Amino acid sequence: MTAIEAIPVRTMTHGIVPETARELAVAKVRSVLGHVTRPVLSARVTLTMVARPAAAQATIDVNGRIVRAEAAGRTMRDAIELMADRLRARLRRAVRPRFALWRHRPPLPRG
């Protein structure tokens, strides 16, 4: 069991959400979290299927910093896929070192 598999991904649902959608959402979130190097303290996924469109939301606590991503789609699968893509991008921005932006900045002209 890896460290990411040990993190419980809590799921909440609203409306009629198939069990396969819950499993897909947990798998997608764990896949994204596999690339995070900082401690992940908690993970929660909320799936809503009351009327079209379907909605998926993830809330991740990365070492005290909350990162959220949500998406809507025509189907629950579409919403989960889009949410996972947004979560990946937001985690990439949120956990990168702040000084990394300075390294690529050209030096200021003297004089």
N, C-alpha and C positions, 0 to 999 in steps of 0.2 A: 504494500500500500504506500503510495507516494504522499507527500505532504498535502498536495492539492486534493487528493481523494479523501483525506482525513477532514477537510473543511466541510461541515454540513451546509448544503445549499438549501435553505428553507424555501418552500414554495407556498404561495397563496393563490387561490383561484376565485374568480367571480363569474358566475354564469356556468354554462355547460362547456367545460374544458375536458377534452379527452385525456386519458392517462398517458397516452403516447406523447402528447404535447408537453406534459410535465417532464417526462423523461428526456425529451429532446432539449428542452430549455436547460435542465440541469447539466446535460452533457455539453451543450454549447458554452455555458458559463464556465464549467470546469476546464474546457479546452482553452478558453481565453485566459483563465487564471494560471494556466500552466506556464505562461510566458512572463508572469509577474515575479520579480526577484525580491520584492519587499513582503513582509508578513501580511497575510490576508486574515483579518480578524473575524469577519463575518460576510456572508453572501445571502441575498434574498432575491427571489424572482416572483413577480406577481403577473399572472395571466388573466386577462379579462375577455370573455366572449359572451357579452350580453346581446349585442346586435353587431352587425357588420359596421365598421371594420373590427377585426380582432386587435388586441393590444397586449404588448409584453413590456415589462419594466424590470430592470435589474438595479439593485442597490448593493454596492460593494464597499466594505470598510477596509482600506489598505493602510495599515499602520496608523490608524486614526484619521485618515483622510477619506471622506465619503465621495464615491464616484457613482454617478447615476447615468443610466441610459434607458431610453424608452422608444418604442416604435409602434406603429399601427400598420396593419396589412389586410388584404382581402381575406386571407386565411390565417390561421394561427401559426402555421409553419412560416409563412412570409414574415409575419410580425417577429417571430423568434429569430429568424435569420438576420433581419435588419437590426434588431436589438443587439445581437451578438457582434455585428460589424461595428455598430456605434460604440459599444462597450470597449471593444478592442482599441479603437481610436482614442477614446477618452482616457483609458488606462495608460496608453502610450504617452499621452501628453501629461497626465497627472503625476506619474511616478518617475519621469526622467529627471536627472539632476538639473537643478536650476542653472548651474554654471555652464552647462553644455552649450547654451546659447552664446556665451561669451567667446568660446574657443574659435568659432567660425567667423567672427566679426573681424573685418580688416582693421589694421592698426590705424589710429588717428594720425593725420599728417602733422609733422612738427613745424613749428615756426610761427 
